[in-house]
Structure formats: C-alpha cells, structure tokens
Amino acid sequence: MELNVLEESPKQLIAEVKGADHTLLNALKTELWTNKHVKTATYSIDHPLVGVPKIVIETDGEKPRKALSDAASKLADSASKLRKEFKKVK
C-alpha cells in the first residue's frame, strides 16, 4: 500500500491510497470520525476497476497526518485483538 499526498495544509489532507479498497477506507473513515478534532473524513474512488482511492481529512486545527496516523494505529490494534480472539476459538 502506498500513500501519495496530493494536497496538504494545516487543517486538510488529500491523499491517494494506492492498493486500498472500500473495506479499508471505510473502516479508516469510521475511525477518523471518532476523533473530536476531525470535521470531515471521506474517500472516493473515481472508477471501481482502475481508480486510485483518495482520502480527504479536514480538522479543526489538529494536524491531519496525526489524525490519519492515530486512526490507522487504532485499526491495527483492533485487528490484532480480533486475531488473538479468533485464535482462542480455534
């Protein structure tokens, strides 16, 4: 997966997320919404077969990169916990 920043300001980040799909981006968007500093979190894929997904994050002043990084870390932690629980059930 590759992140390519297209636009960045102190309150906004627009980036391509090559190799991602709706599953990851929707989870990331949902996690971003839990951050009280995030005002907008969305993504788009221009074409379902050949489009490169773009994520848009707007904050109230918190650095958007930090918000994205925090959300990704929380998702990774959740996935790790789920993996451990799944292994217990086996």
N, C-alpha and C positions, 0 to 999 in steps of 0.2 A: 504494500500500500504506500502511496506517495502523496504528500501534501504539498500543493503548489499555491502560495499566496498570490492572489490576483490584485487585491486592494487591502490596504490596512491604514487605519487611523487610530487615535487613542480610544475611540468608542466603537469601532466597527472592524470586522474582519470578513473578507470574502475570499474563499479558497476552494480550489479544486481538490477532490479527494479521489485520486486515481486508484482503482481497484476496489472501491467500496460500492455497496448497493443499498437498496431501500432498507434492508434489515439492520445494518449497522447504523446508517444515517438516521433512521427513525429513532432508534434507541439513544443515539447521541443527542439528538434534538430533544427528546423527552427528558434526558438527564440535564441538559442545559437549562431547561425550563424550571428546574428545581433551584437554580441559583438565583437568589434575590436581586443580583445585580444585572442579570440578563433581561433585556427588554424585548428582544426579538431573537428567535432561533428557528431557522428553517433551512431547507435544502431544496434543490431542484436537479432534475436530470432531463436535459433537453430532448434526448431520444433514448428510449429504453434499451436499444441494442448497441448503439455506438456513442452515446453521450457520456461525457465525463461529469460526474456529480459535482455540484457546487454547494458549499455550505455558507450561510450568511449568519453572522452573530453580531448583535448590537447590544451594548451595555450602557449602564448609567455612569460609567467612568472607570470601572474595573477593566483592566487590560483584557481584551477579548481572547488573546492567546492563552492567558492564565485560565480563563473560564473554560476554554476548549480542553486544555490540558487536565484541569480538575475533573471535568465530566468524563474524559477518556479513562482517567485513573479509577474513578468510581465504577465505571462499567467493567473494567478489568478486574477489580476486586469482586464485584458481584458475580462475574463469570467464574472466577476462581472458587468462590464459596459454593456455587452451584455444582461445579465439577467435583468438589470434595463430598458434597451431599450425595451426588449421583453414585460415586464410588462406594459409599457406605451401603447403598441399596443393592448393589450388585450381588 
